[in-house]
Amino acid sequence: MDYIFLLFGLGVFGYFSVKFIKYKSLYPFMPFRYNFGKRRKTFLKTLELLDKTKAKVMIETGTSRDGLHGAKSDGAATIVFGKWARLNDAFLHSVDIDEKSVDAAQKEVNAQRLNDYVKIHLSDSIAFLKKFDKEVDFLYLDSYDYSNDLAVQVESQLHHLNEFKAIEDHLHGKTIVLIDDCRLPNGGKGKKVVEYMVEKNWKVLVNAYQILLVRKDFRF
Ligand SMILES: C[S@@+](CC[C@H](N)C(=O)[O-])C[C@H]1O[C@@H](n2cnc3c(N)ncnc32)[C@H](O)[C@@H]1O
């Protein structure tokens, strides 16, 4: 009987240990209860580079439609980078074509008291980026949803490439670019834009679920 209890205890311990190891929090930057899963490593590296480059102007395409609840699924980047903006006197523009996404993200921005540091714009991202008239220190591409449908995949890849082209002239030597949802069938959202960027003298710093890029001659 004791033997059975011991085995049960070990099983429970093993289960919770694996759960704990797989739990990817950004604590202490974000509360421990939010699990950022596959984006944790690239978010941490990006936050480190934002600190080093003292970024001020930040853009995200595709806003946090599930607020912080979407930490594991979508990334909740609007809140993560919005919080970094508040701590560093920077500003994040997040643009989304869908009114529902904008409303939900705005609610979370209000709840987190990030209004002075984050503006959510309702627009197609490419139209928004074409009109943007400042130098950009950080660009996060995460709009047109990827799917299993090949036609959608190609459209999504083209959209992210065209987002980059629309703002390319406003990027400088220390701009940081992060692209979401890349480790997916057929190359994910970043396939075409990363190919284009590498031809244009950008280098991949981290190649994971998200791809992080800087200029080839970037020193830090
Ligand atoms: C994956 S979610 C963004 C997640 C968010 N970056 C986060 O970290 O929580 C993708 C969003 O892109 C938006 N989107 C799709 N096509 C777009 C377009 N052409 N322009 C701007 N936003 C678009 C969708 O409405 C959706 O809210």
The ligand as an ORCA input file, in Angstrom:
! r2SCAN-3c Opt
* xyz 0 1
  C      -2.418     37.518    -34.015
  S      -3.402     38.932    -33.787
  C      -2.253     40.081    -33.111
  C      -1.786     39.683    -31.767
  C      -1.015     40.747    -31.017
  N       0.130     41.226    -31.757
  C      -0.569     40.226    -29.670
  O       0.649     40.118    -29.426
  O      -1.434     39.938    -28.837
  C      -3.607     39.458    -35.428
  C      -4.409     40.731    -35.583
  O      -4.108     41.263    -36.869
  C      -5.229     41.937    -37.335
  N      -5.136     42.149    -38.791
  C      -5.412     41.263    -39.784
  N      -5.232     41.841    -40.992
  C      -4.813     43.118    -40.745
  C      -4.475     44.224    -41.566
  N      -4.535     44.146    -42.912
  N      -4.112     45.382    -40.987
  C      -4.067     45.482    -39.643
  N      -4.397     44.476    -38.810
  C      -4.762     43.305    -39.351
  C      -6.393     41.080    -36.883
  O      -7.584     41.834    -36.817
  C      -5.922     40.575    -35.511
  O      -6.454     41.342    -34.459
*
